[in-house]
Amino acid sequence: MSLPLFAPGHQRGLDPVTGLPDGAALADFLVDKGSDNAAHSPVSDFLLLLELYPQARDAQRSLAAIQRSGAYLQGLFGSASPLYSLGLGVFALIWPGVEPDEARRMADMLLRRLRREEFGRAHIGLARLRHNGKDEAAVVDKAWQALAVARKRGPFGLCVAGSQRIFPPLGPAERGRLSRLWRGRERFALLDIKQDQPAVSNYFTKRVRAALPPETPVLFLNQREVMVYLEGGDQLGAQAWLDQFRRRMEESGGLTFSVGIALYPCPGFRKSQLPVNSRKAQLHAELLGPNSVAVFNGISLNVSGDAYYNEGDIRRAVAEYRQGLNLDPANVNLLNSLGVALVQLKQPRAALACFEKALAAEPENFMALCNLGFVHLSAGRDREAIICFERALPVDGGSFDLLLQLGRLYCRKRRYAEAAELLRRCLGDPQIAERQEGDQAAAQRLLSQALLALDQKRPAMEAAQKALQLNPRDPEALSLLGELYLLNGEGEEIALSLCRQAVELDGERGDCWRRLGWVHWRRGEIAAAEEALARALRLSRHDMAAAAWLAEIYRGQGRVRQAERIAARAGRMR
């Protein structure tokens, strides 16, 4: 069975490959939405452009891959987020009513899920929509520009349009003044002092001027941030100076401030890098809470790496984590962070080394165990992945993702009773807060598969139906439900229709072809069954059930040699 070039019932305003609304429909939506809101307070939504790369050998398979991508996204988001197909594997989503940080977090979560679903590459460009009826076309252009930047940030890159540089460098005048101050000096400190709250006036800088000792070299960078140079300062000297400064600031009253301290010399860093280092330390201090102080170190570089990672700049994040490990080689958090980023960049061997080093330092570190398990899983090393996940389970048995992946592996290894237990906990435990953001459709489908293997057909059907309620275009759930309809005697035609829909949605899944072949066989449609089962074996060489059923068909046709060859193949799979 071949996939059609155009979606059935193609209409104007629909993408011919995926059947989703197209770019013209997106433009109409934005214009209508802008008109509706032009006279009201601006609405803050986000436009997301998602580029997926179909890994295929020819054009037909590329079209099929794009169709599968559209079906997966449609099932993932449903009606909650309008979805459009712009052609060539580029999709658009509207995320209504989300703040920038939330949109960025959701985009990162989407990229992680796509990677777990074995999409080879995915890039996201985000742009904020205000629906004021004037700048919708400009916002779309910004989203495309952000997508172009995301392509340069790695296989799973992300970029938010209009985002400012996280650690902007100083201007030429400020750099020149500092270079004159530290020229020929072997030891000094830079303090980045920043008010914790947004500035509404220049009151903070007035307080600073009044509290500074006379002749103190200082740069006033903006209304809430100043940078102080201390000649010959070490950590103790900088802390002593800061204690006196803080007392004088408290005498004048006002809001709190946090401080990042960068010291020279610092291994691996030039003098010119100290201003940015002080800002990284200041961000580290902010995370500790108001009125905090942090001295630039490996943890500061973990914080700055995370900031780049959250922006979607994975390559910069990797550079930060590596610099952090130069300062603190045994830091487990840095090793985990670097490993995760390297996985994003498709460097699994280097990631594996990071996680193994982290576990050598902390054998029961949950994140390192899970991350190492995922690396083994992506490399097809199921046994090693199971060992890692089983070690992680007693540490934190409330992780949705861990339970889901271990349940998937147990199904693959035919450990169905254990799989069912984990998947029921995954779906039913009220203590698992991340369940709402997890792939519940996949969990229900796997539970259905495990229950069917345990001959619990009615609960298996209920789980498959719940999976399709969550993702109506899940091909595996469709074919599984078709098999269950036939097993439960509830309609051969329905079973056949569901299994056909599954292979039309995704013609590259061997298990879907196997179930379709089985339904044809049960209906006495031998030629169709033979074709489908042979297709299943071409896609999944180790499908024991497909091989055994095809051998039975050959015996019935008197093709004894072929039957024996296929039967022997099935026997070797046991």
Secondary structure as UniProt FT lines:
FT   TURN            8..9
FT   TURN            12..13
FT   TURN            16..18
FT   HELIX           23..37
FT   TURN            38..39
FT   STRAND          45..52
FT   HELIX           59..77
FT   TURN            78..80
FT   STRAND          83..87
FT   TURN            88..89
FT   STRAND          90..95
FT   TURN            96..97
FT   HELIX           100..116
FT   TURN            117..118
FT   STRAND          122..129
FT   HELIX           136..151
FT   TURN            152..153
FT   TURN            155..156
FT   STRAND          158..160
FT   TURN            161..162
FT   HELIX           172..182
FT   TURN            183..184
FT   STRAND          188..195
FT   HELIX           203..211
FT   TURN            214..215
FT   STRAND          218..222
FT   TURN            223..224
FT   STRAND          225..231
FT   HELIX           235..251
FT   STRAND          257..264
FT   TURN            267..268
FT   HELIX           271..273
FT   HELIX           274..288
FT   TURN            290..291
FT   STRAND          293..295
FT   HELIX           298..310
FT   TURN            311..312
FT   HELIX           314..327
FT   TURN            329..330
FT   HELIX           332..344
FT   TURN            345..346
FT   HELIX           348..361
FT   TURN            363..364
FT   HELIX           366..378
FT   TURN            379..380
FT   HELIX           382..392
FT   TURN            393..395
FT   TURN            397..398
FT   HELIX           400..412
FT   TURN            413..414
FT   HELIX           416..428
FT   TURN            430..431
FT   HELIX           433..437
FT   HELIX           440..453
FT   TURN            454..455
FT   HELIX           457..470
FT   TURN            472..473
FT   HELIX           475..487
FT   TURN            488..489
FT   HELIX           492..505
FT   TURN            507..508
FT   HELIX           510..522
FT   TURN            523..524
FT   HELIX           526..539
FT   TURN            541..542
FT   HELIX           544..556
FT   TURN            557..558
FT   HELIX           560..573
//
